Amino acid sequence: MKKIQYIVTAVLLLIWFPYHGNAQHMGAKGGLNMANFAGESADNMEYRAGGILGAYVYLPVTSQFGIQPEIYYSQRGSRSDGTIGETDIDARIDMQYIDLPVLAVLHTRTGLRFYGGPGMAFFLDGTIHTEATGQLLGWDVNESGTSEINENDVKSPSVFLSGGVGYNFGGMTLDLRYHRSVENVWDTPSEDNELQHSDIQIMLGIPF
């Protein structure tokens, strides 16, 4: 039920902005989300590739400055490789979110634009995949498994910051952004799980 409420709220917020602000245009954005964790417990974590897809509304304030509310579905998480004896352990954390950033946008005459602002992230679903191959105590090991992430264990909604640079060409935009959680990923953090999302995003925007 929570997931449905998050999605409905996000869509209604995006629809609300054009009718209660001076919207210049709307558009769609999508691309690659290179996701990882940062924090004290993020040792041996590596980037994993995910997708990001959504829409935006641009509200001009001046000719070179505006506010841009956005809504995205994004795939986050991380992966980690390790070894126990002669056994290789591969773990991948997949997490799915609805993101609602509200960004300040500064335009330049060269076509460059700079983004920055806060947002709220709503957790939808997640899994942890593990795979072990090799030998352990003289036995051949080839095991894999998947565990669901309990939504009550994840901090949601959570606050994040997003910023980056974009370039406008032919009416479209190409963005490079950095996304960082302000709060811990888990709802009950401990010394062993102090993690924040740390993502590099590459997106192409197409106006409607």
C-alpha positions in Angstrom: 0.0 0.0 0.0 2.8 2.4 0.8 4.3 1.9 -2.7 1.1 2.8 -4.4 0.7 5.9 -2.2 4.2 7.1 -3.0 3.6 6.7 -6.8 0.3 8.5 -6.7 1.6 11.3 -4.6 4.6 11.8 -6.9 2.5 11.9 -10.0 0.0 14.4 -8.5 2.9 16.7 -7.4 4.3 16.7 -10.9 0.9 17.5 -12.4 0.3 20.3 -9.8 3.4 22.3 -10.7 2.5 23.3 -14.3 -0.9 24.5 -13.3 0.3 26.5 -10.3 3.4 27.9 -11.7 4.6 29.6 -14.9 5.7 26.3 -16.6 7.8 26.9 -19.8 7.9 23.3 -20.8 7.8 19.7 -19.7 9.9 16.8 -20.8 11.2 13.3 -20.2 14.7 12.3 -19.0 16.3 8.9 -18.9 19.7 7.3 -18.8 22.3 5.5 -16.8 22.6 5.4 -13.0 26.0 4.3 -11.8 25.0 3.4 -8.2 27.2 2.7 -5.2 27.2 3.2 -1.4 29.3 5.7 0.6 29.9 5.9 4.3 31.9 4.2 7.0 30.6 0.7 6.1 31.2 1.1 2.3 34.5 -0.7 2.1 34.9 -3.0 -0.9 31.7 -1.7 -2.4 31.7 -1.2 -6.2 29.5 0.6 -8.7 26.7 -1.2 -10.4 24.8 0.0 -13.5 21.2 0.8 -13.3 18.6 2.8 -15.1 16.8 6.1 -14.4 13.7 7.3 -16.2 11.2 10.1 -15.5 9.9 13.5 -16.3 10.5 17.2 -15.4 8.7 20.5 -15.4 10.7 23.8 -15.9 9.4 26.9 -14.2 11.4 30.0 -15.3 12.1 32.7 -12.7 14.3 34.9 -14.9 15.7 34.5 -18.4 18.7 32.6 -17.0 17.3 31.0 -13.8 14.5 28.7 -13.0 13.2 25.9 -10.8 12.8 22.3 -12.1 10.7 19.8 -10.2 11.3 16.2 -11.4 10.0 12.7 -10.8 12.1 9.6 -11.5 12.1 5.9 -11.2 15.7 4.9 -10.3 17.7 1.7 -9.8 20.2 1.9 -7.0 22.4 -0.3 -4.9 25.9 -1.7 -5.1 27.9 -4.8 -5.6 30.8 -6.4 -3.7 33.3 -9.2 -4.4 35.2 -11.1 -1.8 37.0 -14.3 -1.0 36.7 -16.7 1.9 39.4 -19.3 1.6 39.2 -20.6 -2.0 35.6 -19.5 -2.4 34.7 -16.4 -4.4 31.7 -14.5 -3.0 29.8 -12.1 -5.2 27.0 -10.0 -3.7 24.7 -7.5 -5.5 22.2 -5.2 -3.8 19.4 -3.9 -6.1 17.1 -1.2 -4.8 14.3 0.7 -6.6 13.1 4.2 -5.7 10.8 7.0 -6.8 12.8 10.3 -6.6 11.4 13.8 -6.3 14.1 16.4 -6.7 13.4 20.1 -6.9 16.4 21.7 -8.6 17.6 25.2 -9.1 18.7 25.7 -12.8 21.2 28.3 -13.9 21.6 28.8 -17.7 24.6 30.3 -19.5 24.7 31.7 -23.1 27.0 28.9 -24.1 24.3 26.2 -23.7 25.6 25.0 -20.3 23.3 24.8 -17.4 24.1 24.0 -13.8 21.7 22.1 -11.4 21.5 21.8 -7.7 18.9 21.1 -5.0 17.3 18.7 -2.5 14.9 15.9 -3.0 12.9 13.1 -1.4 13.4 9.4 -2.2 10.7 6.8 -1.7 11.8 3.2 -1.5 9.8 0.8 -3.7 11.5 -2.6 -3.6 14.8 -4.3 -3.2 16.7 -7.6 -3.3 20.1 -8.9 -2.3 21.7 -11.5 -4.6 24.6 -13.7 -3.5 26.7 -16.2 -5.4 29.5 -18.4 -4.1 31.8 -20.5 -6.3 35.0 -22.4 -5.6 36.1 -24.7 -2.8 35.3 -24.4 0.9 36.8 -26.9 3.3 37.6 -29.3 0.4 34.1 -29.2 -1.0 33.1 -27.8 -4.4 30.8 -24.8 -3.9 28.4 -23.4 -6.4 25.5 -21.7 -4.6 23.3 -18.7 -5.3 20.4 -17.1 -3.6 18.2 -14.0 -3.5 16.7 -12.3 -0.4 14.0 -9.7 -0.4 14.8 -6.4 1.4 12.1 -5.6 4.0 10.7 -2.2 3.3 10.5 -1.5 7.1 14.3 -1.8 7.2 14.8 1.0 4.7 14.7 4.7 5.6 11.8 6.0 3.4 11.1 8.7 2.6 14.6 10.0 2.8 16.4 13.2 1.9 19.1 13.5 -0.8 21.0 16.2 -2.6 21.6 16.3 -6.3 23.8 18.6 -8.5 25.6 18.7 -11.8 26.0 20.2 -15.2 24.0 19.9 -18.4 24.4 21.0 -22.0 21.5 22.1 -24.2 21.7 21.1 -27.9 18.9 21.1 -30.4 16.3 21.5 -27.7 17.5 18.4 -25.9 19.8 18.3 -22.8 22.6 16.0 -21.8 23.2 16.0 -18.0 25.9 14.7 -15.7 24.8 14.6 -12.1 25.9 13.4 -8.7 23.2 12.1 -6.3 24.0 11.7 -2.6 21.8 10.6 0.3 21.8 12.8 3.3 20.4 10.1 5.6 21.4 6.5 6.2 20.0 4.0 3.8 18.7 1.8 6.6 16.0 2.9 9.1 18.0 1.5 12.1 21.6 2.2 11.3 24.4 0.6 13.3 28.2 0.6 13.2 28.1 -2.2 10.6 25.6 -0.6 8.1 26.3 3.1 8.0 25.7 3.7 4.3 24.4 6.4 2.0 23.5 6.2 -1.7 26.2 7.7 -3.9 25.3 7.7 -7.6 26.6 9.2 -10.8 23.8 9.9 -13.3 24.0 10.4 -17.1 20.7 11.5 -18.6 19.3 12.7 -21.9 16.4 15.1 -21.7 13.8 15.5 -24.5 11.1 18.3 -24.1 7.5 17.6 -25.0 
